[in-house]
Amino acid sequence: MQTDNIFIIHPSTTEQVDALTAFVKALKIKYELTNEKAYNANFIDKIEKSRQDYKKGKGKIMTLDELNQLWK
C-alpha cells in the first residue's frame, strides 16, 4: 500500500546522514538525497538583496504598533 506521506529530515552530521541512508535502504524505502536548499533560489536572492539594501541604509525600522497600524 502506497501513502502520500513525505518525511523531510535535516541531519546535522555525516554520521546521521549515513545512519539514515542505511535505515531507509534496509527498509527498501525510496528516498532522495540532495544538498539543495529548501527555498527557491529566486526567493533567496530577493532576501539577500533586501539585506544588502538595509545595510546600505535603504531600510526603515518600524515598531510593532506602526506595523499594526498598516493592517487597519
Backbone bond lengths (Angstrom), bond angles and torsions (degrees), N, CA, C in turn:
res aa  C-N    CA-C-N  psi(-1)  N-CA   C-N-CA  omega(-1)  CA-C   N-CA-C  phi
1 M - - - 1.459 - - 1.526 109.24 -
2 Q 1.304 116.58 130.31 1.455 121.67 -178.82 1.511 109.92 -98.87
3 T 1.348 116.55 141.89 1.461 121.16 177.34 1.515 109.89 -114.90
4 D 1.321 116.18 167.37 1.458 121.62 177.49 1.524 111.76 -97.65
5 N 1.316 117.84 7.79 1.464 121.42 -177.58 1.524 111.11 -72.02
6 I 1.324 115.11 141.28 1.456 122.33 176.69 1.521 107.56 -128.43
7 F 1.313 116.96 131.75 1.455 122.07 176.84 1.520 108.48 -106.65
8 I 1.315 116.43 130.83 1.462 121.24 174.54 1.519 106.12 -115.54
9 I 1.316 116.41 118.33 1.459 122.40 -175.77 1.525 108.14 -119.72
10 H 1.318 116.48 140.05 1.457 121.42 -178.20 1.530 110.11 -117.94
11 P 1.323 117.88 82.66 1.464 119.38 178.27 1.527 110.13 -68.36
12 S 1.327 115.79 147.25 1.465 119.38 -177.08 1.522 113.09 -106.34
13 T 1.326 117.61 -7.26 1.468 120.38 178.54 1.524 109.62 -134.43
14 T 1.325 115.35 161.60 1.460 119.34 177.50 1.531 110.65 -67.76
15 E 1.320 116.50 -29.37 1.466 119.57 177.12 1.526 110.48 -63.67
16 Q 1.330 116.54 -40.28 1.460 120.47 178.16 1.527 110.51 -65.59
17 V 1.315 116.78 -40.32 1.476 120.66 177.74 1.526 109.71 -60.74
18 D 1.331 115.92 -47.00 1.462 120.08 -179.63 1.526 111.47 -61.94
19 A 1.339 116.99 -43.28 1.464 121.18 -179.32 1.526 110.97 -64.80
20 L 1.326 117.20 -44.11 1.463 120.66 179.23 1.518 111.41 -64.80
21 T 1.319 116.68 -40.90 1.461 120.89 178.39 1.528 110.48 -61.71
22 A 1.314 116.56 -45.74 1.467 120.62 178.42 1.526 110.92 -61.91
23 F 1.324 116.46 -40.18 1.468 121.60 -179.09 1.530 111.40 -62.49
24 V 1.330 117.02 -50.42 1.466 119.04 -177.59 1.523 111.35 -69.00
25 K 1.326 117.57 -32.39 1.464 119.97 176.15 1.523 110.42 -66.67
26 A 1.331 116.33 -41.46 1.466 120.33 -179.30 1.527 111.23 -62.95
27 L 1.327 116.89 -34.54 1.463 121.10 179.34 1.532 112.25 -89.01
28 K 1.346 116.22 0.95 1.467 122.42 -179.66 1.526 111.18 56.33
29 I 1.345 114.53 44.88 1.458 121.71 177.95 1.528 108.08 -96.09
30 K 1.316 116.05 132.23 1.467 120.85 175.75 1.528 107.78 -67.05
31 Y 1.331 116.76 134.44 1.466 119.76 -179.40 1.522 110.08 -147.75
32 E 1.320 114.15 162.42 1.464 121.86 175.63 1.517 107.29 -127.66
33 L 1.306 116.59 140.47 1.461 122.19 177.29 1.521 107.25 -120.60
34 T 1.323 116.56 123.81 1.459 120.41 -177.33 1.519 109.97 -140.55
35 N 1.291 115.95 154.71 1.465 122.41 175.14 1.517 111.17 -104.22
36 E 1.325 116.72 6.23 1.454 120.66 -177.66 1.523 110.88 -70.56
37 K 1.306 114.34 150.85 1.459 119.25 175.65 1.524 109.34 -74.72
38 A 1.325 114.82 155.64 1.463 119.83 -177.14 1.526 112.32 -72.32
39 Y 1.335 117.66 -18.15 1.455 120.42 -176.42 1.518 111.40 -101.56
40 N 1.302 115.67 153.86 1.452 123.63 176.20 1.528 109.33 -61.46
41 A 1.317 117.20 138.25 1.465 122.18 -177.34 1.533 111.74 -59.93
42 N 1.338 118.39 -37.67 1.464 121.05 178.87 1.519 110.98 -64.01
43 F 1.319 116.60 -39.26 1.464 121.19 178.42 1.528 109.98 -64.06
44 I 1.315 117.20 -44.34 1.463 121.29 179.07 1.522 110.27 -61.85
45 D 1.338 117.14 -41.64 1.471 120.91 178.23 1.524 111.25 -60.92
46 K 1.339 117.33 -41.32 1.467 120.45 179.17 1.524 111.38 -64.23
47 I 1.313 117.21 -40.54 1.458 121.37 179.34 1.530 109.95 -65.08
48 E 1.321 116.66 -44.88 1.469 120.53 179.17 1.523 111.26 -62.79
49 K 1.347 117.49 -39.85 1.461 120.48 178.24 1.526 109.98 -64.41
50 S 1.319 116.91 -40.73 1.466 120.82 177.99 1.522 111.05 -62.02
51 R 1.307 117.23 -41.02 1.471 121.06 178.31 1.530 111.02 -64.21
52 Q 1.327 116.29 -41.32 1.462 120.09 178.08 1.527 110.59 -65.68
53 D 1.330 117.17 -42.61 1.466 121.05 177.71 1.525 110.45 -59.63
54 Y 1.316 117.02 -42.57 1.470 121.19 -179.63 1.527 110.28 -62.89
55 K 1.333 116.80 -41.59 1.469 120.36 179.10 1.525 111.11 -64.19
56 K 1.326 116.96 -27.93 1.469 121.67 179.53 1.523 111.91 -85.86
57 G 1.336 116.96 4.62 1.459 120.38 178.08 1.510 114.47 88.55
58 K 1.314 118.11 12.35 1.454 121.47 -178.43 1.529 112.53 -93.64
59 G 1.320 116.32 22.64 1.453 119.70 -179.35 1.516 111.33 -118.93
60 K 1.308 115.62 173.32 1.448 121.19 179.02 1.517 108.01 -136.88
61 I 1.322 115.93 131.27 1.454 121.07 176.53 1.517 108.04 -91.23
62 M 1.336 115.70 130.13 1.459 120.89 -179.20 1.518 108.98 -123.57
63 T 1.319 115.06 147.24 1.454 120.19 175.33 1.523 109.00 -80.12
64 L 1.309 116.05 166.41 1.453 120.55 177.83 1.524 110.95 -62.23
65 D 1.322 116.83 -37.66 1.470 120.50 177.80 1.533 111.15 -63.10
66 E 1.327 116.58 -41.72 1.470 119.81 178.13 1.532 111.14 -63.09
67 L 1.316 116.20 -40.87 1.460 119.44 177.55 1.521 111.34 -64.34
68 N 1.316 116.45 -42.09 1.462 119.91 179.07 1.528 111.67 -62.70
69 Q 1.323 117.61 -33.04 1.457 120.80 178.22 1.529 111.86 -65.42
70 L 1.313 116.71 -28.23 1.467 120.12 179.01 1.532 111.68 -65.44
71 W 1.316 117.00 -27.66 1.465 121.14 -176.91 1.517 113.33 -85.61
72 K 1.316 116.38 -11.56 1.472 119.22 -177.37 1.501 112.01 -88.26
